[in-house]
Amino acid sequence: MTDAVRGSWRGWTIWIAGTLAFIAAVFSRTSFGVAGVQAAEHFGAQVGAMSAFVIVQMLVYATMQIPAGVLLDSHGSRKTIAAGLAIISVGQIGLALATSFPLGLAARILIGGGDALIFSSAIRLIVTWFPPRQVAVLTQLTAVMGQVGQWLSAVPLVWILNNHGWMPAFLTVAGACLLGCLIDVLVVRDAPRGVDVTSHGSGGAFAGVREVIAMPAAQLGFFVHMISASAPLMFTFMWGFPYLTQAQGLSDAQAGSVLTIMVIGGIIIGPLMGVATRRSQHRRVFLVLGVAGATAVIWTLMLVWPGSAPTWLLVTLAIALAACPPASNIAFDINRSYVPGDRLGTATGVVIVGGFLAALFTVAAIGAILSVLGGGDPSPDDFRIAMSSQLIVWVVAGVMVVRKRRQVLRENPPGSISWE
């Protein structure tokens, strides 16, 4: 397939459709994070206990990543996106109608399972429909455009929750996902005519899984995603909105503004990170470590600041968190450099597990600490202690990124890989 075929108007149309699917998935993914207080009232439980909903969703999402990658390699993006958004829609309808804790948890299981199919499918379309020189930037653009879904949760969905209640809010999320599913079915095609991108390797699908997990590059991607994606995932999935409103004393509108800054910052930083990644292939891991280190420093300053943090520090935190998802996407560029094309779906699943396992740990740890220290009404100091659990992830993942980078470079010295 020539570059004349790749990057055609058809490719751009398909990229837009895949990106819209991801926006819908992120809208669904982050919707519960802004509804924590309302959810506690709706289900008659403590705010800290609401982390169970997000933990279940994230656990299913992380567990499903490798099977989702296998399905993607076998069946292509169009089918997996359609299936994922359909499953999410059923889950969101179930959540809208649920009146008990167990029914709500069951709905979150469906939402997490469907969500697991979306992002890897969307970025697989980029590799298929665009020349290599455009892949890094378009991957970043896809990821940061997903933050539009986060904004939809932080602003319009909060307005619907406050003015119309629980059921209309989550039925709205379900409708957005059904619309994304329809666009996918009508527009998306896996590859140009005559090009087969599905896997036909011997030994069965899980032979490919074992092959990918054994690759040092996939292991490096796993820890790159872990160190850079865990903080924004924790923040947008569950604890960001409660932290801003309960620990920092912001109104819903002010908290929404902070999350909006994250969205805008990500949209600006993402393409710049893609360009930097393309130009500095052998230094791209240092970009990740720099972003993660800066985020850790800013979070530490937030947690030791006496009283409520000033506006400039909240804005700085939002920008740092906005830079983390683009940094985590470097893991997918590492995959593209080293992993065979027919195993990219599986390798993407392995990478995503890293960030979501770490986020799962921090969401659970924060919820447990808040429940023990604050019960139904955690104080700012309770949040301060709970949020400090992120330090464990940064230290462990940082050490492993350095070790795995050295291993990858020993096996693939500079000049041995063609980035095109």
Disulfide bonds with the S-S distance in Angstrom:
none
